[in-house]
Amino acid sequence: MGRYPRLFVSHIPVHITQRGHDRQPVFTRPDDYEYYLANLAEIKQDLGVRLLGYCLMTNHVHLIVVPEGEASNVSRLMRVLAGRQTRRINKVRDRTGTLWEGRFKASLIDTDRYLLTCYRYVDLNPVRAAIVASPQDYRWSSYRGHAGLTTDPLLDAHDTYTALGDSAEQRADAYRSLVAAGVDDEELATIRTALQRNQLTGGKSFQSDIKRRTGRRVPSRGRGRPAK
């Protein structure tokens, strides 16, 4: 089964991934990561896109964002980010051509059922890749902000996260427990397949809601409420 056209809906979180061309490194030095994040902070603010989670790996990125205004601003965000990073890396490395592999992939997230699972999926990327033993040891992800280990000005709060507790400490404790429980194999498969095919990360009711709101039918990948 092939990929479906990407779909964005105002106020609905979307999980995005973009890879380096031919899976080559995009980030090789700390200032590469810093430059990307600085631009992300600026552009999301300009376009009214909230950032819920992120992880910058050596050769790809994961973002969880929410367009608060025009849904198409998600594409604008990614286009400007990719263009600025390409120009910088080409200049620094004395290279030409594209930095990124084709178009980014995106999956709308069923907020109630899968948003926190996607948070964990993104923040645990460096652990699954055996780069670090614990997500708190990775500098270029949203884990430390979610877990209350630092104040991350990049991150925007979402009701699903704030519902984890009545205080910042309670929310951080609850999130650390969720991450410690991990993401099981079925959840991993659901998220990865939905993202690869630009499908929905969610169940049938979410599919029906998106069809009602947009007039488009997009297949969903989900198995009901995942265990926390």
C-alpha positions in Angstrom: 0.0 0.0 0.0 1.4 3.4 -1.0 1.4 6.7 0.9 -1.6 9.0 1.1 -1.4 12.7 0.6 -0.5 14.5 3.8 -3.3 16.1 5.7 -3.2 18.9 8.3 -6.1 20.1 10.4 -6.2 23.1 12.6 -5.9 22.3 16.3 -5.1 18.6 15.7 -1.6 17.4 16.6 0.5 16.0 13.8 3.6 13.8 14.1 6.2 14.7 11.4 9.5 13.1 10.4 12.0 14.2 7.8 15.2 12.4 6.8 18.5 13.4 5.4 19.1 12.7 1.7 20.1 9.1 1.2 19.9 8.8 5.0 23.1 10.9 5.3 23.8 13.0 8.4 22.1 16.3 8.7 23.6 17.2 12.0 27.3 16.6 12.7 28.2 19.3 15.2 26.4 20.9 18.2 25.9 24.2 16.3 24.0 22.3 13.5 21.4 21.2 16.1 21.4 24.6 17.8 20.8 26.4 14.4 17.8 24.1 13.6 16.2 24.6 17.0 16.7 28.4 16.9 15.0 28.6 13.6 12.2 26.2 14.8 11.6 28.6 17.8 11.4 31.6 15.5 9.3 30.1 12.7 6.7 28.3 14.8 6.1 31.6 16.7 5.7 33.5 13.4 3.3 30.9 11.9 1.2 30.2 15.0 2.3 26.6 15.2 2.7 25.0 18.7 5.5 22.5 19.3 4.6 19.7 21.6 7.7 17.4 21.2 10.8 17.0 19.2 13.9 14.9 18.7 16.8 15.7 16.4 18.7 12.5 15.4 21.9 12.5 13.3 20.1 11.9 10.0 16.5 12.7 10.7 14.1 14.8 12.8 10.8 14.1 14.6 8.4 16.9 15.5 4.9 16.9 17.1 3.2 20.2 16.2 -0.3 21.7 16.3 -1.3 24.4 13.8 -3.4 26.9 15.7 -4.3 29.0 12.6 -4.1 27.9 9.0 -3.4 24.2 8.8 -1.2 24.8 5.8 1.3 26.6 8.1 2.7 23.2 9.0 4.0 22.8 5.5 5.3 26.4 5.6 7.1 25.6 8.8 8.8 22.6 7.4 9.7 24.3 4.1 11.4 27.2 5.8 13.2 25.0 8.3 14.5 22.7 5.6 15.6 25.6 3.4 17.5 27.4 6.1 19.2 24.3 7.3 20.2 23.3 3.7 21.7 26.7 3.0 23.7 26.6 6.2 25.0 23.1 5.9 25.9 23.6 2.2 27.9 26.7 3.1 29.6 25.1 6.1 30.5 21.9 4.4 31.2 23.4 1.0 28.6 21.3 -0.7 25.7 21.7 -3.1 22.3 20.1 -3.6 19.6 18.9 -1.4 20.1 18.1 2.3 16.7 16.3 2.8 15.2 13.2 1.3 12.1 14.0 -0.6 9.0 15.3 1.2 8.5 15.0 4.9 6.0 12.5 6.3 3.1 13.3 8.6 0.4 11.6 10.6 -2.5 13.3 12.4 -2.7 12.0 16.0 -5.8 11.0 17.9 -5.2 13.2 20.9 -7.0 11.2 23.6 -5.7 7.8 22.6 -2.2 8.3 21.1 -0.7 11.7 21.9 1.2 10.7 25.0 2.3 7.5 23.2 3.7 9.7 20.4 5.4 11.9 23.0 7.2 8.8 24.4 7.9 7.4 20.9 9.7 10.6 20.0 11.6 11.1 23.2 12.8 7.5 23.3 14.3 7.6 19.8 17.9 8.0 21.0 17.4 5.0 23.4 16.1 2.8 20.7 19.0 3.8 18.5 21.4 2.9 21.3 22.9 6.4 21.4 22.1 6.8 25.1 21.0 4.5 27.9 18.5 7.0 29.2 16.5 9.7 27.4 17.6 12.2 29.9 21.1 11.9 28.6 20.2 13.1 25.1 20.5 16.8 24.6 18.5 17.3 21.4 15.0 16.1 22.4 12.0 17.3 24.4 12.4 14.6 27.1 14.1 16.7 29.6 11.5 19.4 29.3 8.6 16.9 29.6 10.3 15.2 32.5 10.8 18.4 34.5 14.6 18.2 34.4 15.0 21.6 32.7 12.8 24.4 31.4 12.5 24.1 27.7 11.3 27.3 26.1 10.7 25.6 22.8 7.8 23.5 24.2 4.2 24.5 24.3 1.8 22.9 26.8 -1.1 20.7 25.7 -4.1 19.8 27.7 -3.3 16.1 27.4 0.0 16.6 29.1 -1.2 19.0 31.7 -3.9 16.6 32.7 -1.1 14.3 34.0 -1.1 16.2 37.3 -2.2 19.3 39.2 1.3 20.7 39.4 4.4 20.8 37.2 6.1 18.3 39.6 3.2 15.9 39.4 3.1 16.1 35.6 6.8 15.5 35.3 6.7 12.5 37.7 3.8 11.0 35.8 5.6 11.5 32.4 8.8 9.9 33.7 6.8 6.9 34.8 5.1 6.7 31.4 8.4 6.8 29.6 9.9 4.2 32.0 7.1 1.9 30.9 8.2 2.2 27.3 6.3 1.8 24.0 5.3 -1.7 23.2 5.9 -3.4 19.9 2.3 -3.0 18.7 2.3 0.7 19.5 5.6 1.1 17.7 4.2 -0.6 14.6 1.1 1.5 14.7 3.0 4.8 14.9 5.7 3.8 12.3 3.2 2.5 9.7 0.9 5.5 10.1 3.8 7.9 9.7 5.4 6.0 6.7 2.0 6.1 4.9 0.8 9.5 5.9 -2.2 7.7 7.6 -3.9 8.6 10.9 -2.5 7.5 14.2 -5.8 6.6 15.7 -8.9 4.4 15.5 -12.1 4.3 13.5 -13.8 7.1 15.5 -10.9 9.4 14.8 -11.0 8.5 11.1 -14.7 9.4 11.1 -14.1 12.7 12.8 -11.4 13.7 10.4 -13.6 12.7 7.4 -16.4 14.8 8.8 -14.1 17.8 9.3 -12.2 17.7 6.0 -14.3 15.6 3.6 -11.3 13.3 3.1 -11.1 9.7 4.1 -7.7 8.7 5.4 -7.0 5.2 6.7 -6.2 5.0 10.4 -3.7 2.9 12.2 -4.8 2.1 15.7 -5.9 -0.7 18.1 -8.0 1.2 20.7 -6.6 2.8 23.8 -2.9 1.8 24.3 -1.8 0.8 27.8 0.0 3.5 29.7 
